[in-house]
Amino acid sequence: MATTTVSFSVRTDPALKKQVDLFLENVGMSMSTAINLYLRKIVMEQRIPFEISVPPLSPESRQALREAEELKKPGVGKVFKTVDELRRDLLS
């Protein structure tokens, strides 16, 4: 029985593709095979087969978030109803 395949395009950074091509060449695998392995793994596990996380915030970013939260409290920060109001305040 003949196997049917479908073709699709992937957009990626050229430098990243070059790095992946070099790695795959070293392990004797084509890009097509690597992508098919990835897709099959998604189907088998019913999830992205690796952890996706956000890098931890720097101390400066955490402090900026705390300051922004503080400014949201009633009576602490200024509230503007329009951009013109904000602009007038900034220019005063």
Beta strands, then each sheet from edge to edge (+ up, - down):
end
